[in-house]
Amino acid sequence: MATTAVAKRLPKPDWTNIQRRDLYKNIYVGLGMGAVFSLYGYFNWYIPKWRAIEEYEKNYDPFAEMERMRNLGLFSCCPPDYVIEEKKQKELAKKAKKK
């Protein structure tokens, strides 16, 4: 008798909609975690990256960079300064010899 009395007092297990409840729980947890990590990424990666880019653009001089690359000889259409100077010196030497 004692065992049946205990069994009658226990609530009937609720097996209905278990998958639906778990699905809703997983959706809400996923949305919450997505929002948290999106904010974390925005403030810890995105904003510092764009601050660094803005700082780089403030200090960037395209003309100085062009001169540096030209003097390294990277452009075949724009000879380096020392080549131009050598040509000028040769022309001046030719003109001096003619006179």
C-alpha positions in Angstrom: 0.0 0.0 0.0 2.8 2.4 0.7 4.2 2.1 -2.8 0.9 2.8 -4.5 0.3 5.8 -2.3 3.6 7.3 -3.2 3.1 6.6 -6.9 -0.3 8.4 -6.9 1.2 11.5 -5.3 3.9 12.0 -7.9 3.0 14.3 -10.7 2.6 12.8 -14.1 5.6 13.5 -16.3 5.0 16.1 -19.0 6.5 14.7 -22.2 4.5 16.9 -24.5 6.3 19.7 -26.4 9.7 18.9 -25.0 11.3 19.4 -28.4 9.5 22.7 -28.9 10.6 24.0 -25.5 14.2 23.1 -26.1 14.0 24.6 -29.6 12.7 27.9 -28.2 15.2 27.9 -25.4 18.0 27.3 -27.9 16.8 30.1 -30.2 16.6 32.6 -27.3 20.0 31.6 -25.9 21.5 31.8 -29.4 20.0 35.3 -30.1 21.2 36.5 -26.7 24.7 35.2 -27.2 24.8 36.6 -30.7 23.8 40.0 -29.5 26.4 39.9 -26.7 29.3 38.8 -28.9 28.3 41.3 -31.6 28.6 44.1 -29.1 31.8 42.7 -27.8 33.3 42.5 -31.3 32.1 46.0 -32.2 33.7 47.6 -29.2 36.9 45.5 -29.0 37.7 45.0 -32.7 35.8 47.2 -35.1 36.1 50.6 -33.3 39.9 50.2 -32.5 40.5 49.1 -36.1 38.8 52.2 -37.6 40.6 54.5 -35.1 43.9 53.1 -36.3 42.9 53.6 -39.9 41.8 57.2 -39.3 45.1 57.9 -37.5 47.0 56.4 -40.4 45.1 58.5 -42.9 45.8 61.7 -40.9 49.5 61.1 -41.1 49.7 59.6 -44.6 51.4 61.8 -47.3 50.8 60.2 -50.7 53.4 62.5 -52.4 56.1 61.5 -50.0 55.2 57.8 -50.5 55.3 58.3 -54.3 58.8 59.9 -54.0 59.9 57.0 -51.8 58.7 54.4 -54.3 60.1 56.3 -57.2 63.5 56.6 -55.6 63.5 52.9 -55.0 63.0 52.4 -58.8 59.6 50.7 -58.7 58.2 52.7 -61.6 59.8 52.4 -65.0 58.0 55.5 -66.3 59.3 57.7 -63.5 63.1 57.4 -63.1 64.6 57.9 -59.6 66.1 61.3 -58.6 69.7 60.1 -58.9 69.1 59.1 -62.6 67.6 62.5 -63.3 70.5 64.2 -61.6 73.0 62.2 -63.6 71.3 63.1 -66.9 71.3 66.8 -65.9 75.0 66.6 -65.0 75.8 65.0 -68.3 73.9 67.6 -70.2 75.6 70.4 -68.3 79.0 68.8 -68.9 78.2 68.6 -72.7 77.1 72.2 -72.8 80.2 73.2 -70.9 82.4 71.4 -73.4 80.7 73.0 -76.3 81.3 76.5 -75.0 
